[in-house]
Amino acid sequence: MLTMENVTALRMRRHCLTRRAGAAEYDALYRDLSPGLNVHWHGFGQPPCLVERADFDDVEYNGRRQRQRILVKGRFQNGNIGFVEAAQMELFAGLYRRPYKPTEHSELLRELIGREGPLNIEAMKRMTGLLVKQITPALHRLQEAFLVFEDQFDGEWDRGWYLFDEMFPDVDPARISRTEALLRVLPRLAHRQVYLTAADAKDFYGLPARDVAAAMEELARQGILVRWREGYLPAQDVPLLQAQAFEPLRGVLALHRNDPLVRCGESARKERYKSPEKGSEVTQYLLVDGVIRGAVMGHFRYGPYDLHAVWLELPEQEAAVRRDEILRAVYAVNGPREETPPFVPVG
């Protein structure tokens, strides 16, 4: 049963979409899919979550983990904000740490935070005479080098900035190399995805393709991954997939743009779902029977999103038969509309 259909079925099981996760299973899932990102176009201060994966309110759960500083904030993938377990900070510092290039403003703020911190941006502005537009990029530079830490433990605007080693005295951001970090995190992602290509992993982690491909080749050399088709399978999954047929996921889900399943293979998908109409973009992707085969096209707004069309990579007859099922998934996220959005074939 080493088929893509069986691989997809096991992937849905591993993502806890076939059966939702309890707390312990959820913690392992979150760790494997870290850094955790917020829902795309989220409310200010909203904790990260894994939509449709938990059998409990994981927004409230992760909010509690933030307040307890079990989940902590960092600037990871391409400088984007994400949340990881505090116990995993050294690993992700090794994965994402950027070389620090001092500037006059960043050195001033680094010295000030070390002497007077923790400080919020308003206090830095008052004490230095710098503008917010000068302070923010300097803090981001320091944050990406894991020299300062922004303590977002709740949804408030007034966040304290600390020296990184004050908050994480036992963490050495330079101890783990990017290569070593990739050799640790890639098997986690491969376990959840089951079938993983270098392009998928590059998109998920936002790291150079060369680094990711080299690490996956090394994992294959070590016998941790096995080459299959254009990518890799976890070696321990090969006999499992050959011996057992897994129950497929049937149905349609609308996934936000930061969903882990969307992040894998995002680059190619963005090209395929690029609207020629100005002001129209993907607001959600449609997971159909475990595979992303469509997208909701519209425009983000505070309030109900604009809903322009539903693009589908489905045979016309199947799209027609499943019309109501697809619309239910679209409306579950976007709310019902007076006018039904048109279905547009892709490809």
JOBELBEL-V325990 format. One record per residue. N is the residue number from 1. RES is the residue in one letter. PSI is psi in whole degrees, -180 to 180 (* if undefined). BURIAL is b if it has 9 or more other C-alpha atoms within 8 Angstrom, else e. D_CENTER is the distance of its C-alpha to the mean C-alpha in whole Angstrom. Layout:
# JOBELBEL-V325990
n->N res->RES psi->PSI burial->BURIAL d_center->D_CENTER
n->N res->RES psi->PSI burial->BURIAL d_center->D_CENTER
This chain:
# JOBELBEL-V325990
n->1 res->M psi->29 burial->e d_center->30
n->2 res->L psi->75 burial->e d_center->28
n->3 res->T psi->160 burial->e d_center->27
n->4 res->M psi->-31 burial->e d_center->23
n->5 res->E psi->-42 burial->e d_center->24
n->6 res->N psi->-37 burial->b d_center->24
n->7 res->V psi->-45 burial->b d_center->21
n->8 res->T psi->-42 burial->b d_center->19
n->9 res->A psi->-42 burial->b d_center->21
n->10 res->L psi->-36 burial->b d_center->20
n->11 res->R psi->-45 burial->b d_center->16
n->12 res->M psi->-37 burial->b d_center->17
n->13 res->R psi->-44 burial->b d_center->18
n->14 res->R psi->-27 burial->b d_center->16
n->15 res->H psi->2 burial->b d_center->13
n->16 res->C psi->33 burial->b d_center->16
n->17 res->L psi->-23 burial->b d_center->16
n->18 res->T psi->-40 burial->b d_center->20
n->19 res->R psi->126 burial->e d_center->21
n->20 res->R psi->155 burial->b d_center->19
n->21 res->A psi->144 burial->b d_center->18
n->22 res->G psi->-178 burial->b d_center->20
n->23 res->A psi->-48 burial->e d_center->19
n->24 res->A psi->-44 burial->e d_center->20
n->25 res->E psi->-37 burial->e d_center->18
n->26 res->Y psi->-43 burial->b d_center->15
n->27 res->D psi->-43 burial->e d_center->15
n->28 res->A psi->-40 burial->e d_center->15
n->29 res->L psi->-47 burial->b d_center->12
n->30 res->Y psi->-42 burial->b d_center->10
n->31 res->R psi->-43 burial->b d_center->11
n->32 res->D psi->-27 burial->b d_center->11
n->33 res->L psi->19 burial->b d_center->7
n->34 res->S psi->154 burial->b d_center->7
n->35 res->P psi->139 burial->b d_center->6
n->36 res->G psi->134 burial->b d_center->5
n->37 res->L psi->157 burial->b d_center->5
n->38 res->N psi->160 burial->b d_center->8
n->39 res->V psi->137 burial->b d_center->9
n->40 res->H psi->135 burial->e d_center->10
n->41 res->W psi->58 burial->e d_center->13
n->42 res->H psi->165 burial->e d_center->13
n->43 res->G psi->152 burial->e d_center->17
n->44 res->F psi->133 burial->e d_center->17
n->45 res->G psi->3 burial->e d_center->17
n->46 res->Q psi->133 burial->b d_center->15
n->47 res->P psi->160 burial->b d_center->13
n->48 res->P psi->160 burial->b d_center->9
n->49 res->C psi->167 burial->b d_center->10
n->50 res->L psi->94 burial->b d_center->9
n->51 res->V psi->133 burial->e d_center->11
n->52 res->E psi->5 burial->e d_center->14
n->53 res->R psi->-23 burial->b d_center->14
n->54 res->A psi->149 burial->b d_center->16
n->55 res->D psi->22 burial->e d_center->20
n->56 res->F psi->177 burial->e d_center->20
n->57 res->D psi->97 burial->e d_center->18
n->58 res->D psi->-15 burial->b d_center->15
n->59 res->V psi->-47 burial->b d_center->15
n->60 res->E psi->-41 burial->e d_center->18
n->61 res->Y psi->-47 burial->e d_center->18
n->62 res->N psi->-28 burial->b d_center->15
n->63 res->G psi->-41 burial->b d_center->17
n->64 res->R psi->-40 burial->e d_center->20
n->65 res->R psi->-32 burial->b d_center->18
n->66 res->Q psi->-46 burial->b d_center->17
n->67 res->R psi->-32 burial->b d_center->21
n->68 res->Q psi->0 burial->e d_center->22
n->69 res->R psi->31 burial->b d_center->19
n->70 res->I psi->-41 burial->b d_center->18
n->71 res->L psi->132 burial->b d_center->15
n->72 res->V psi->158 burial->b d_center->15
n->73 res->K psi->147 burial->b d_center->13
n->74 res->G psi->170 burial->b d_center->13
n->75 res->R psi->104 burial->b d_center->12
n->76 res->F psi->-99 burial->b d_center->10
n->77 res->Q psi->112 burial->b d_center->9
n->78 res->N psi->36 burial->e d_center->12
n->79 res->G psi->8 burial->e d_center->13
n->80 res->N psi->156 burial->e d_center->10
n->81 res->I psi->137 burial->b d_center->10
n->82 res->G psi->173 burial->b d_center->8
n->83 res->F psi->132 burial->b d_center->9
n->84 res->V psi->163 burial->b d_center->11
n->85 res->E psi->139 burial->b d_center->14
n->86 res->A psi->-35 burial->b d_center->17
n->87 res->A psi->-16 burial->e d_center->19
n->88 res->Q psi->5 burial->e d_center->16
n->89 res->M psi->-41 burial->b d_center->16
n->90 res->E psi->-39 burial->b d_center->19
n->91 res->L psi->-46 burial->b d_center->16
n->92 res->F psi->-24 burial->b d_center->14
n->93 res->A psi->-42 burial->b d_center->16
n->94 res->G psi->-35 burial->b d_center->18
n->95 res->L psi->-38 burial->b d_center->15
n->96 res->Y psi->-7 burial->b d_center->14
n->97 res->R psi->130 burial->b d_center->18
n->98 res->R psi->147 burial->e d_center->19
n->99 res->P psi->140 burial->e d_center->23
n->100 res->Y psi->124 burial->e d_center->25
n->101 res->K psi->102 burial->e d_center->27
n->102 res->P psi->144 burial->e d_center->29
n->103 res->T psi->168 burial->e d_center->30
n->104 res->E psi->-44 burial->e d_center->33
n->105 res->H psi->-43 burial->b d_center->31
n->106 res->S psi->-38 burial->b d_center->28
n->107 res->E psi->-37 burial->b d_center->31
n->108 res->L psi->-46 burial->e d_center->33
n->109 res->L psi->-39 burial->b d_center->30
n->110 res->R psi->-43 burial->b d_center->29
n->111 res->E psi->-39 burial->e d_center->33
n->112 res->L psi->-46 burial->b d_center->33
n->113 res->I psi->-39 burial->b d_center->30
n->114 res->G psi->-34 burial->b d_center->32
n->115 res->R psi->-40 burial->e d_center->35
n->116 res->E psi->-9 burial->e d_center->34
n->117 res->G psi->167 burial->b d_center->31
n->118 res->P psi->150 burial->e d_center->29
n->119 res->L psi->145 burial->b d_center->29
n->120 res->N psi->173 burial->b d_center->27
n->121 res->I psi->-35 burial->b d_center->27
n->122 res->E psi->-41 burial->e d_center->30
n->123 res->A psi->-40 burial->e d_center->32
n->124 res->M psi->-42 burial->b d_center->31
n->125 res->K psi->-45 burial->b d_center->32
n->126 res->R psi->-39 burial->e d_center->35
n->127 res->M psi->-22 burial->e d_center->36
n->128 res->T psi->-20 burial->e d_center->35
n->129 res->G psi->4 burial->e d_center->36
n->130 res->L psi->157 burial->b d_center->33
n->131 res->L psi->158 burial->e d_center->31
n->132 res->V psi->-39 burial->e d_center->28
n->133 res->K psi->-15 burial->e d_center->27
n->134 res->Q psi->-35 burial->b d_center->28
n->135 res->I psi->-45 burial->b d_center->27
n->136 res->T psi->-51 burial->e d_center->23
n->137 res->P psi->-30 burial->e d_center->23
n->138 res->A psi->-41 burial->b d_center->25
n->139 res->L psi->-40 burial->b d_center->23
n->140 res->H psi->-40 burial->b d_center->19
n->141 res->R psi->-44 burial->b d_center->21
n->142 res->L psi->-38 burial->b d_center->22
n->143 res->Q psi->-42 burial->b d_center->19
n->144 res->E psi->-23 burial->b d_center->17
n->145 res->A psi->1 burial->b d_center->20
n->146 res->F psi->46 burial->b d_center->20
n->147 res->L psi->-24 burial->b d_center->23
n->148 res->V psi->163 burial->b d_center->22
n->149 res->F psi->131 burial->b d_center->20
n->150 res->E psi->120 burial->b d_center->19
n->151 res->D psi->84 burial->b d_center->20
n->152 res->Q psi->82 burial->b d_center->18
n->153 res->F psi->-4 burial->b d_center->19
n->154 res->D psi->-170 burial->e d_center->20
n->155 res->G psi->15 burial->e d_center->20
n->156 res->E psi->156 burial->e d_center->23
n->157 res->W psi->-33 burial->e d_center->23
n->158 res->D psi->87 burial->e d_center->25
n->159 res->R psi->138 burial->b d_center->23
n->160 res->G psi->143 burial->b d_center->25
n->161 res->W psi->131 burial->b d_center->24
n->162 res->Y psi->163 burial->b d_center->25
n->163 res->L psi->139 burial->b d_center->26
n->164 res->F psi->-45 burial->b d_center->23
n->165 res->D psi->-12 burial->b d_center->26
n->166 res->E psi->-38 burial->e d_center->27
n->167 res->M psi->-29 burial->e d_center->24
n->168 res->F psi->69 burial->e d_center->24
n->169 res->P psi->-22 burial->e d_center->27
n->170 res->D psi->3 burial->e d_center->26
n->171 res->V psi->127 burial->e d_center->23
n->172 res->D psi->107 burial->e d_center->24
n->173 res->P psi->-19 burial->b d_center->21
n->174 res->A psi->1 burial->e d_center->24
n->175 res->R psi->-39 burial->e d_center->24
n->176 res->I psi->127 burial->b d_center->22
n->177 res->S psi->162 burial->b d_center->22
n->178 res->R psi->-40 burial->b d_center->19
n->179 res->T psi->-47 burial->b d_center->20
n->180 res->E psi->-40 burial->e d_center->21
n->181 res->A psi->-42 burial->b d_center->17
n->182 res->L psi->-39 burial->b d_center->16
n->183 res->L psi->-20 burial->b d_center->19
n->184 res->R psi->-42 burial->e d_center->17
n->185 res->V psi->-31 burial->b d_center->14
n->186 res->L psi->-41 burial->b d_center->14
n->187 res->P psi->-30 burial->b d_center->16
n->188 res->R psi->-50 burial->b d_center->14
n->189 res->L psi->-41 burial->b d_center->11
n->190 res->A psi->-36 burial->b d_center->15
n->191 res->H psi->-42 burial->b d_center->16
n->192 res->R psi->-40 burial->b d_center->13
n->193 res->Q psi->-24 burial->b d_center->13
n->194 res->V psi->-60 burial->b d_center->17
n->195 res->Y psi->125 burial->b d_center->18
n->196 res->L psi->128 burial->b d_center->16
n->197 res->T psi->162 burial->b d_center->17
n->198 res->A psi->-36 burial->b d_center->16
n->199 res->A psi->-40 burial->b d_center->15
n->200 res->D psi->-48 burial->b d_center->12
n->201 res->A psi->-38 burial->b d_center->11
n->202 res->K psi->-46 burial->b d_center->12
n->203 res->D psi->-41 burial->b d_center->10
n->204 res->F psi->-46 burial->b d_center->7
n->205 res->Y psi->-13 burial->e d_center->8
n->206 res->G psi->37 burial->e d_center->10
n->207 res->L psi->163 burial->b d_center->13
n->208 res->P psi->137 burial->e d_center->17
n->209 res->A psi->-38 burial->b d_center->17
n->210 res->R psi->-43 burial->e d_center->21
n->211 res->D psi->-45 burial->b d_center->19
n->212 res->V psi->-46 burial->b d_center->17
n->213 res->A psi->-41 burial->b d_center->20
n->214 res->A psi->-41 burial->e d_center->22
n->215 res->A psi->-39 burial->b d_center->20
n->216 res->M psi->-37 burial->b d_center->20
n->217 res->E psi->-39 burial->e d_center->23
n->218 res->E psi->-40 burial->e d_center->24
n->219 res->L psi->-34 burial->b d_center->23
n->220 res->A psi->-40 burial->b d_center->25
n->221 res->R psi->-36 burial->e d_center->28
n->222 res->Q psi->-8 burial->e d_center->27
n->223 res->G psi->11 burial->e d_center->27
n->224 res->I psi->-39 burial->b d_center->24
n->225 res->L psi->156 burial->b d_center->22
n->226 res->V psi->132 burial->b d_center->25
n->227 res->R psi->136 burial->b d_center->25
n->228 res->W psi->128 burial->e d_center->25
n->229 res->R psi->-124 burial->e d_center->25
n->230 res->E psi->4 burial->e d_center->23
n->231 res->G psi->-139 burial->b d_center->20
n->232 res->Y psi->153 burial->b d_center->21
n->233 res->L psi->149 burial->b d_center->21
n->234 res->P psi->132 burial->b d_center->21
n->235 res->A psi->-38 burial->b d_center->25
n->236 res->Q psi->-15 burial->e d_center->25
n->237 res->D psi->-18 burial->b d_center->24
n->238 res->V psi->-53 burial->b d_center->27
n->239 res->P psi->-32 burial->e d_center->29
n->240 res->L psi->-46 burial->e d_center->27
n->241 res->L psi->-33 burial->b d_center->27
n->242 res->Q psi->-28 burial->b d_center->30
n->243 res->A psi->-22 burial->e d_center->32
n->244 res->Q psi->140 burial->e d_center->30
n->245 res->A psi->122 burial->e d_center->29
n->246 res->F psi->148 burial->e d_center->26
n->247 res->E psi->123 burial->e d_center->26
n->248 res->P psi->156 burial->b d_center->24
n->249 res->L psi->124 burial->b d_center->22
n->250 res->R psi->130 burial->e d_center->24
n->251 res->G psi->-179 burial->e d_center->23
n->252 res->V psi->133 burial->b d_center->20
n->253 res->L psi->141 burial->b d_center->17
n->254 res->A psi->116 burial->b d_center->16
n->255 res->L psi->136 burial->b d_center->12
n->256 res->H psi->166 burial->b d_center->10
n->257 res->R psi->-13 burial->b d_center->9
n->258 res->N psi->8 burial->b d_center->5
n->259 res->D psi->142 burial->b d_center->6
n->260 res->P psi->-37 burial->e d_center->5
n->261 res->L psi->-32 burial->e d_center->9
n->262 res->V psi->-38 burial->b d_center->8
n->263 res->R psi->-30 burial->b d_center->6
n->264 res->C psi->119 burial->b d_center->9
n->265 res->G psi->20 burial->b d_center->12
n->266 res->E psi->-37 burial->b d_center->11
n->267 res->S psi->-51 burial->e d_center->14
n->268 res->A psi->-36 burial->e d_center->17
n->269 res->R psi->-37 burial->e d_center->15
n->270 res->K psi->-39 burial->e d_center->16
n->271 res->E psi->-38 burial->e d_center->19
n->272 res->R psi->-30 burial->e d_center->20
n->273 res->Y psi->41 burial->e d_center->19
n->274 res->K psi->119 burial->e d_center->21
n->275 res->S psi->137 burial->e d_center->23
n->276 res->P psi->-12 burial->e d_center->27
n->277 res->E psi->128 burial->e d_center->27
n->278 res->K psi->134 burial->e d_center->27
n->279 res->G psi->6 burial->e d_center->24
n->280 res->S psi->131 burial->b d_center->23
n->281 res->E psi->173 burial->b d_center->19
n->282 res->V psi->126 burial->b d_center->16
n->283 res->T psi->-32 burial->b d_center->16
n->284 res->Q psi->156 burial->b d_center->14
n->285 res->Y psi->151 burial->b d_center->14
n->286 res->L psi->118 burial->b d_center->17
n->287 res->L psi->113 burial->b d_center->16
n->288 res->V psi->113 burial->b d_center->20
n->289 res->D psi->39 burial->b d_center->21
n->290 res->G psi->0 burial->b d_center->18
n->291 res->V psi->138 burial->e d_center->17
n->292 res->I psi->114 burial->b d_center->16
n->293 res->R psi->23 burial->b d_center->19
n->294 res->G psi->176 burial->b d_center->19
n->295 res->A psi->150 burial->b d_center->18
n->296 res->V psi->123 burial->b d_center->19
n->297 res->M psi->133 burial->b d_center->21
n->298 res->G psi->-145 burial->b d_center->22
n->299 res->H psi->133 burial->b d_center->21
n->300 res->F psi->137 burial->e d_center->19
n->301 res->R psi->160 burial->e d_center->22
n->302 res->Y psi->110 burial->e d_center->22
n->303 res->G psi->-164 burial->e d_center->24
n->304 res->P psi->133 burial->e d_center->23
n->305 res->Y psi->152 burial->b d_center->22
n->306 res->D psi->142 burial->e d_center->24
n->307 res->L psi->106 burial->b d_center->24
n->308 res->H psi->-44 burial->b d_center->26
n->309 res->A psi->165 burial->b d_center->25
n->310 res->V psi->114 burial->b d_center->24
n->311 res->W psi->136 burial->b d_center->23
n->312 res->L psi->137 burial->b d_center->23
n->313 res->E psi->61 burial->b d_center->24
n->314 res->L psi->149 burial->b d_center->26
n->315 res->P psi->145 burial->e d_center->30
n->316 res->E psi->-42 burial->e d_center->32
n->317 res->Q psi->-43 burial->e d_center->34
n->318 res->E psi->-41 burial->e d_center->31
n->319 res->A psi->-39 burial->b d_center->29
n->320 res->A psi->-43 burial->e d_center->32
n->321 res->V psi->-36 burial->e d_center->33
n->322 res->R psi->16 burial->e d_center->29
n->323 res->R psi->-51 burial->e d_center->29
n->324 res->D psi->-39 burial->e d_center->29
n->325 res->E psi->-42 burial->b d_center->27
n->326 res->I psi->-44 burial->b d_center->24
n->327 res->L psi->-36 burial->e d_center->26
n->328 res->R psi->-41 burial->e d_center->25
n->329 res->A psi->-40 burial->b d_center->21
n->330 res->V psi->-46 burial->b d_center->21
n->331 res->Y psi->-25 burial->b d_center->23
n->332 res->A psi->-30 burial->e d_center->22
n->333 res->V psi->-39 burial->e d_center->19
n->334 res->N psi->-9 burial->b d_center->21
n->335 res->G psi->152 burial->e d_center->24
n->336 res->P psi->155 burial->e d_center->27
n->337 res->R psi->151 burial->e d_center->29
n->338 res->E psi->-39 burial->e d_center->33
n->339 res->E psi->130 burial->e d_center->32
n->340 res->T psi->128 burial->e d_center->31
n->341 res->P psi->144 burial->e d_center->28
n->342 res->P psi->150 burial->e d_center->30
n->343 res->F psi->127 burial->e d_center->28
n->344 res->V psi->123 burial->e d_center->28
n->345 res->P psi->144 burial->b d_center->28
n->346 res->V psi->132 burial->b d_center->25
n->347 res->G psi->* burial->e d_center->27
